[in-house]
Amino acid sequence: MLLVADENIPGLEACFAGRAEIRRIPGRQMSPDDVRHADILLVRSVTKVNRTLLEGSRVRYVGTCTIGRDHIDEQALEELGVAVMSAPGCNAVAVVEYVLTALVLLEQLHGLPLSGSTLGVIGCGQVGGRLVQAARQLGMNVVVCDPFLSHAPAPLLSLEELLSQARIVSLHVPLMHRGPRPTHHLLGARELACMRPDVCLVQTSRGGVVDEEALLQSFHEHPDRLLIMDVWQDEPRLNPDVLARATLATPHVAGYSYEGKFRGTWMIYQWLCKQMDWPMDVSWEQCLGERTPVALETLADCHSLSSALLAMVPLLRDDATLRAVQRALDSEQGFDRLRRDYPLRFEFSGYTVPASEHPVCAQLRALGCQTGEFYRT
């Protein structure tokens, strides 16, 4: 049995060694020839899985180790008799931690107030629901827009109501071109005009959810607006004007935690065990591998919440590397290279903080850090 997988999917050997021959391929370059003799195909969001890729192949199972599945032509796969599964929620924790770090950083650098401000969460699923709870730890008021929910962990508003009220707007919806509630260009010129002139927009969902041309025009008219961009409309090509306007810009890595990547593999492994009637004899710990806690070693590391969070989610580094790639006229290859070679990043639960009542230590524990001995890595 042959398993073809994106080269950036971790944990494959731990889960599938002895059950399938594993062949790794760069995800964006995957071709029909690469998958022709495969029985199982595992991808991430950069691979378009459609009839062109799979027709005439042996593939009967496709797993995407990502939350989203807009890169999968599900109708074509159904017609071809191919079963498909995604990994909803696999990197939700990492995305929430990215958003919180970005907001705390902007509070420090741009005076964006968090405590008492209203955060509008568009899409209250795996990521949005966690963000509601985490934002409250920072003293924020939260409102939600999600037409698929009748109850939510925060007041439910229409899109227009949320956009007009929220000082910070964070997007957490899938990219859907069709259906009863498509999200392609969910924020266009009309919606962007509804937003406060001092809004901070956080875009970590999918690039096509925001009309970037309308975004540029709207933010040009409102120079006090702040913009956090992790996903881009035409990845791996970036609109240089959007990059220049962004207050913080990163190369689609909000969910790129060590645990989030392995969690996607683990969820697909569980699904395939059921599909193939395999014994599920690999534990989550075996898939994840050894993870030594990383210590924020002294109170000096925690002299402010922003310094502590940036030690765990290095947004300023990621912003600088993306802008350097753009200046080097290496946008497309550089964007993929930054994602492929992204340095190790643990979720907050992979860090320990001193057992102190120092306010920042208490906040970090509330956000998921552990109390423990110090370890050097």
Secondary structure, 3 states (H helix, E strand, C coil): CEEEEECCCCCHHHHHCCCCEEEEECHHHCCHHHHCCCCEEEECCCCCECHHHHCCCCCCEEEECCCCCCCECHHHHHHCCCEEECCCCCCHHHHHHHHHHHHHHHHHHHCCCCCCCEEEEECCCHHHHHHHHHHHHCCCEEEEECCCCCCCCCCECCHHHHHHHCCEEEECCCCCCCCCCCCCCCECHHHHHCCCCCCEEEECCCHHHECHHHHHHHHHHCCCCEEEECCCCECCECCHHHHHHCCEECCCCCCCCHHHHHHHHHHHHHHHHHHHCCCCCCCHHHHHCCCCCEECCCHHHHCCHHHHHHHHCCHHHHHHHHHHHHHCCCHHHHHHHHHHCCCCCCCHHHEEECCCCCHHHHHHHHCCCEECCCCCC
